[in-house]
Amino acid sequence: MNDAEYMGLALKEAQAARAAGEVPVGAVIVHQGRVVGVGRNAPIAAHDPTAHAEIVALRAAAQTLGNYRLDDCELFVTLEPCAMCSGALLHSRLRRVVFGAHDPKTGAAGSVVDLFGQAQLNHHTQVLGGVRADECGSMLSDFFRSRRDQQRREGQPLRDDALRTPERRFDGLPGYPWSPHYLSDLPSLGGLRLHYLDEGPSDAPRTWLCLHGNPAWSYLYRKMIPVFTEAGDRVVAPDLIGFGKSDKPKKDAFHRFNWHRNVLLEFVDRLDLGNVVLVVQDWGGLLGLTLPMASPGRYAGLLVMNTLLATGGETLSPGFLAWRKMCAEKPLYDVGRLLARGNPHLDAAECEAYNAPFPDAGHRAALRAFPNLVPEHAEDEGAAISREALLFWRERWQGRTLMVVGARDPVLGEPVMQALARNIRGCPPPWLISDAGHFVPERGEQIARAACQHFSNYPVSFNEP
C-alpha cells in the first residue's frame, strides 16, 4: 500500500470519530507494511484531553509491538499533529509522520511551530504533509460548519446572569411532540435564548399566535395546536423569557412589563406574522392585548381566555391578591399541582411536564416576579400602555373576537371577563365553561374546534356538550 491508501484508512477512523460526535481526526500506525495501531479522536467519550487520534494509535501500536519505541514505524494522520502529539511522536522514535490537512491554528509540524525541525533534538522524524489534504480538510470543514449551523438553530451561549433548563427535563413530554425553535438575536433579548413552537405551513392563510401566562408555558396549548394545524393553519407559540424552554434570568428584578412586551413585538415582526388570531390567557393577555395596536394590520381575530388589561384604574380582585400572597409565602409551590386543581383530568406525567422548566429555586425568578408586575396603580409600569390598549379595543378593533371563560377561576373569572368583554368592540357574549378553572386552554380541543369555525365566518353555538 502507498501513502494515499494508508491515509484512506486514517480517513475511515476520522469518519468513525465524527459519527461518535468527536472532531473527525483519524490515525493509523504501520510497521513494515502492517497496520499495528489505529486511533481516532475520543476526548469527549473518554473524558481525556490527551485522547487525540495520534496518542490513541501510539498506545495501540506500543501494545501490539510490546515496545514503547516505535523506531521502524510510520504514522498516517488526517490532520497536522498538535504540539502534544508531536512531542509524543518524537519520544516514540517514529521513523516517519504523514499527515493530510494542515492546521493553521495549532499545527506543530510547520504551520504554527515545527517541533520536528528542531536540530537540537536527539531524534529526527521525517514529515510529509498534504496527502489527500482536500478530503481530510473537507471532512473537518463540514463538521465544524454543521456544528455552527446546529448552534445557530438550537441556541446561543448562555449569559452569565441566566440559567437554561437542561434539555433532558423535556424528554418524552406527553402530548408535546414538536421540534423546538430558538431566537437570541432580537434587540431586546441581548443574547437570551427564546424558545417557540412553529407548526403548520409558513404560508398558511391564518396564523394562531398563542401566548401563555404564569406559571405555564407553551405546553398549555398542546391540545389546541393539533386542531389548528389539521385545519391547514400555522401555529406559533413562544415561551416567555423565564418560562418553558426559554432562558431564565437569575434575578427577579430582571423582569419588567415593558421589556417583555418589547420582546413580543420584536418577535412578531421578526417572524413577519400576518392574518393573526391572537390567542391569550393570563399574562398572555396582560402583555398580548397590548400588541395589536402597534401593528393592527397583522391581526384578524382575538381568542381571549381568563385574562385582563391591568390599567391601574381598578382595584385588583381579592382572588388575585390572595394569589400574590401565596406566591410570596410559598415560592416553591408545585406548578403541576396548581394546574391540576382546576383540571383534575391531568395525569401525573402532565403535571410533571408543567414542572419541567423549573427544576429549582434559581429557575423560578419569573414565577416570583410576575405577580408583582401586574399594574396596580396608574403610575405603575405597564398601566399607561394598557390604557392605550383598552382604548384600541374599545374604539379601533376591526377583527372578530371569541371569549371563553373558565367559570371556576377565582382570580380572573366571569366578572372580570364580562368587564373586559364590554370593552372589546364587537365582542359576542362570552362562552362560559362551567367546570373549567383558570387554565381554560386545558379544555383546548373543544375550544379550538369552535374557534376554527368562529374565525372561518361560520355560525357556531357555544352550548356545552
Stockholm file with secondary structure:
# STOCKHOLM 1.0

chainA/1-465         MNDAEYMGLALKEAQAARAAGEVPVGAVIVHQGRVVGVGRNAPIAAHDPTAHAEIVALRAAAQTLGNYRLDDCELFVTLEPCAMCSGALLHSRLRRVVFGAHDPKTGAAGSVVDLFGQAQLNHHTQVLGGVRADECGSMLSDFFRSRRDQQRREGQPLRDDALRTPERRFDGLPGYPWSPHYLSDLPSLGGLRLHYLDEGPSDAPRTWLCLHGNPAWSYLYRKMIPVFTEAGDRVVAPDLIGFGKSDKPKKDAFHRFNWHRNVLLEFVDRLDLGNVVLVVQDWGGLLGLTLPMASPGRYAGLLVMNTLLATGGETLSPGFLAWRKMCAEKPLYDVGRLLARGNPHLDAAECEAYNAPFPDAGHRAALRAFPNLVPEHAEDEGAAISREALLFWRERWQGRTLMVVGARDPVLGEPVMQALARNIRGCPPPWLISDAGHFVPERGEQIARAACQHFSNYPVSFNEP
#=GR chainA/1-465 SS CCHHHHHHHHHHHHHHHHHTTSCCCEEEEEETTEEEEEEECCHHHHTCTTCCHHHHHHHHHHHHHTCSCCTTEEEEEEECCCHHHHHHHHHTTCSEEEEEECCTTTCTBTTSCBGGGCTTSSCCCEEEECTTHHHHHHHHHHHHHHHHHHHHHHCCCCCTTEECCCGGGGTTCTTCCCCCEEECCSTTTTTCCEEEEEESCTTCSCEEEEECCSSCCGGGGTTTHHHHHHTTCEEEEECCTTSTTSCEESCGGGCCHHHHHHHHHHHHHHHTCCSEEEEEETHHHHHHTTSGGGSGGGEEEEEEESCCCCCSSSCCCHHHHHHHHHHHHCTTCCHHHHHHHHCTTCCHHHHHHHHTTCSSGGGGHHHHHHHHHSCCSTTSTTHHHHHHHHHHHHHTCCSEEEEEEETTCSSSSHHHHHHHHTTSTTCCCCEEETTCCSCGGGGHHHHHHHHHHHTTTCCCCCCCC
#=GC SS_cons         CCHHHHHHHHHHHHHHHHHTTSCCCEEEEEETTEEEEEEECCHHHHTCTTCCHHHHHHHHHHHHHTCSCCTTEEEEEEECCCHHHHHHHHHTTCSEEEEEECCTTTCTBTTSCBGGGCTTSSCCCEEEECTTHHHHHHHHHHHHHHHHHHHHHHCCCCCTTEECCCGGGGTTCTTCCCCCEEECCSTTTTTCCEEEEEESCTTCSCEEEEECCSSCCGGGGTTTHHHHHHTTCEEEEECCTTSTTSCEESCGGGCCHHHHHHHHHHHHHHHTCCSEEEEEETHHHHHHTTSGGGSGGGEEEEEEESCCCCCSSSCCCHHHHHHHHHHHHCTTCCHHHHHHHHCTTCCHHHHHHHHTTCSSGGGGHHHHHHHHHSCCSTTSTTHHHHHHHHHHHHHTCCSEEEEEEETTCSSSSHHHHHHHHTTSTTCCCCEEETTCCSCGGGGHHHHHHHHHHHTTTCCCCCCCC
//
